[in-house]
């Protein structure tokens, strides 16, 4: 399995910040039994990143970014049939795009009311995986209406005969 691109980028960025020449960089990789960072396993790549980050922080050329907590992270690994944190974040972001409410707290309450109306569940965090598609379609329909797109069936106007 190829190494994910974000890990490759981070390795390249850190080695660049440290000013490693190609020989030093290749020597470091050979310590992991590879000649290219793309050949590293994910675990070995993370280990190398930790090592490079430590060196870069010590050299004063890097600051480790503070992790930003994701909204709904506590719901990420819920058992089936509950919706995942990722699905909840997607619905919340879609709702933010169609809502006219600037206050996040009030907007969240409006989304809970929307969930109750559309799928019969009192709060977004209580929805099941099966509700996600229906809520997504409903929010997309609202977005289309907001943009002036088609909404449902169009009535045919008859001409007077």
ZAGU-790653 format. One record per residue (C-alpha): residue number from 0; residue in three letters; x, y, z. Coordinates in steps of 0.05 Angstrom, whole numbers, plus 5000, padded with zeros to 4 digits. Layout:
<nodes>
{NUM,'ala',{X,Y,Z}}
...
</nodes>
This chain:
<nodes>
{0,'unk',{5000,5000,5000}}
{1,'unk',{5030,5068,4980}}
{2,'unk',{5045,5119,5034}}
{3,'unk',{4991,5172,5039}}
{4,'unk',{5010,5238,5005}}
{5,'unk',{5002,5281,5069}}
{6,'unk',{5056,5240,5104}}
{7,'unk',{5103,5245,5044}}
{8,'unk',{5092,5321,5043}}
{9,'unk',{5106,5327,5117}}
{10,'unk',{5171,5287,5111}}
{11,'unk',{5194,5330,5052}}
{12,'unk',{5175,5395,5086}}
{13,'unk',{5211,5377,5151}}
{14,'unk',{5274,5354,5115}}
{15,'unk',{5272,5419,5075}}
{16,'unk',{5264,5461,5138}}
{17,'unk',{5323,5425,5169}}
{18,'unk',{5364,5438,5106}}
{19,'unk',{5383,5365,5098}}
{20,'unk',{5425,5352,5036}}
{21,'unk',{5406,5292,4993}}
{22,'unk',{5462,5247,5021}}
{23,'unk',{5441,5260,5093}}
{24,'unk',{5367,5250,5076}}
{25,'unk',{5382,5184,5040}}
{26,'unk',{5425,5160,5097}}
{27,'unk',{5368,5174,5145}}
{28,'unk',{5320,5135,5101}}
{29,'unk',{5369,5076,5096}}
{30,'unk',{5363,5070,5172}}
{31,'unk',{5291,5051,5159}}
{32,'unk',{5311,5001,5104}}
{33,'unk',{5286,5043,5045}}
{34,'unk',{5316,5090,4994}}
{35,'unk',{5253,5132,4984}}
{36,'unk',{5203,5158,5035}}
{37,'unk',{5147,5132,4990}}
{38,'unk',{5170,5061,5007}}
{39,'unk',{5161,5072,5082}}
{40,'unk',{5104,5038,5120}}
{41,'unk',{5056,5086,5154}}
{42,'unk',{5084,5068,5223}}
{43,'unk',{5156,5080,5200}}
{44,'unk',{5136,5145,5166}}
{45,'unk',{5103,5170,5230}}
{46,'unk',{5166,5151,5269}}
{47,'unk',{5209,5189,5219}}
{48,'unk',{5163,5249,5223}}
{49,'unk',{5167,5249,5299}}
{50,'unk',{5243,5246,5294}}
{51,'unk',{5247,5302,5243}}
{52,'unk',{5197,5345,5281}}
{53,'unk',{5239,5338,5344}}
{54,'unk',{5302,5360,5307}}
{55,'unk',{5265,5417,5272}}
{56,'unk',{5235,5442,5338}}
{57,'unk',{5303,5439,5371}}
{58,'unk',{5334,5478,5313}}
{59,'unk',{5279,5530,5319}}
{60,'unk',{5253,5521,5248}}
{61,'unk',{5188,5486,5265}}
{62,'unk',{5130,5491,5313}}
{63,'unk',{5086,5431,5324}}
{64,'unk',{5015,5453,5307}}
{65,'unk',{4966,5449,5364}}
{66,'unk',{4912,5398,5348}}
{67,'unk',{4845,5431,5335}}
{68,'unk',{4788,5390,5364}}
{69,'unk',{4739,5368,5311}}
{70,'unk',{4666,5382,5322}}
{71,'unk',{4628,5318,5339}}
{72,'unk',{4695,5282,5351}}
{73,'unk',{4664,5246,5410}}
{74,'unk',{4615,5212,5363}}
{75,'unk',{4668,5188,5314}}
{76,'unk',{4670,5114,5331}}
{77,'unk',{4599,5099,5352}}
{78,'unk',{4571,5030,5341}}
{79,'unk',{4523,5017,5284}}
{80,'unk',{4471,5040,5268}}
{81,'unk',{4489,5109,5294}}
{82,'unk',{4516,5163,5247}}
{83,'unk',{4590,5176,5253}}
{84,'unk',{4623,5242,5274}}
{85,'unk',{4644,5253,5202}}
{86,'unk',{4572,5247,5178}}
{87,'unk',{4549,5295,5232}}
{88,'unk',{4603,5345,5212}}
{89,'unk',{4581,5340,5139}}
{90,'unk',{4508,5353,5156}}
{91,'unk',{4527,5410,5202}}
{92,'unk',{4570,5443,5148}}
{93,'unk',{4515,5434,5096}}
{94,'unk',{4465,5464,5145}}
{95,'unk',{4511,5524,5157}}
{96,'unk',{4509,5537,5082}}
{97,'unk',{4433,5541,5079}}
{98,'unk',{4417,5571,5147}}
{99,'unk',{4404,5645,5155}}
{100,'unk',{4421,5642,5230}}
{101,'unk',{4490,5671,5245}}
{102,'unk',{4492,5648,5318}}
{103,'unk',{4522,5578,5321}}
{104,'unk',{4481,5556,5382}}
{105,'unk',{4415,5578,5352}}
{106,'unk',{4434,5548,5285}}
{107,'unk',{4448,5481,5320}}
{108,'unk',{4379,5484,5353}}
{109,'unk',{4348,5499,5285}}
{110,'unk',{4384,5438,5256}}
{111,'unk',{4357,5395,5312}}
{112,'unk',{4287,5419,5296}}
{113,'unk',{4299,5404,5223}}
{114,'unk',{4321,5333,5241}}
{115,'unk',{4258,5324,5282}}
{116,'unk',{4215,5348,5223}}
{117,'unk',{4250,5308,5169}}
{118,'unk',{4268,5241,5203}}
{119,'unk',{4232,5245,5270}}
{120,'unk',{4295,5247,5313}}
{121,'unk',{4300,5302,5365}}
{122,'unk',{4374,5318,5358}}
{123,'unk',{4426,5313,5303}}
{124,'unk',{4472,5272,5347}}
{125,'unk',{4419,5218,5356}}
{126,'unk',{4409,5204,5282}}
{127,'unk',{4425,5136,5252}}
{128,'unk',{4465,5122,5190}}
{129,'unk',{4400,5109,5151}}
{130,'unk',{4377,5181,5164}}
{131,'unk',{4439,5214,5135}}
{132,'unk',{4418,5207,5062}}
{133,'unk',{4348,5234,5074}}
{134,'unk',{4375,5295,5112}}
{135,'unk',{4428,5306,5058}}
{136,'unk',{4375,5306,5003}}
{137,'unk',{4331,5354,5043}}
{138,'unk',{4388,5403,5056}}
{139,'unk',{4410,5399,4983}}
{140,'unk',{4339,5415,4962}}
{141,'unk',{4340,5476,5008}}
{142,'unk',{4406,5498,4978}}
{143,'unk',{4378,5491,4908}}
{144,'unk',{4317,5532,4928}}
{145,'unk',{4362,5584,4960}}
{146,'unk',{4401,5590,4895}}
{147,'unk',{4337,5596,4855}}
{148,'unk',{4341,5527,4826}}
{149,'unk',{4284,5480,4812}}
{150,'unk',{4243,5455,4870}}
{151,'unk',{4201,5394,4862}}
{152,'unk',{4153,5388,4804}}
{153,'unk',{4136,5447,4762}}
{154,'unk',{4062,5461,4748}}
{155,'unk',{4043,5463,4676}}
{156,'unk',{4006,5525,4658}}
{157,'unk',{3952,5513,4608}}
{158,'unk',{3939,5564,4556}}
{159,'unk',{3867,5587,4549}}
{160,'unk',{3833,5552,4492}}
</nodes>
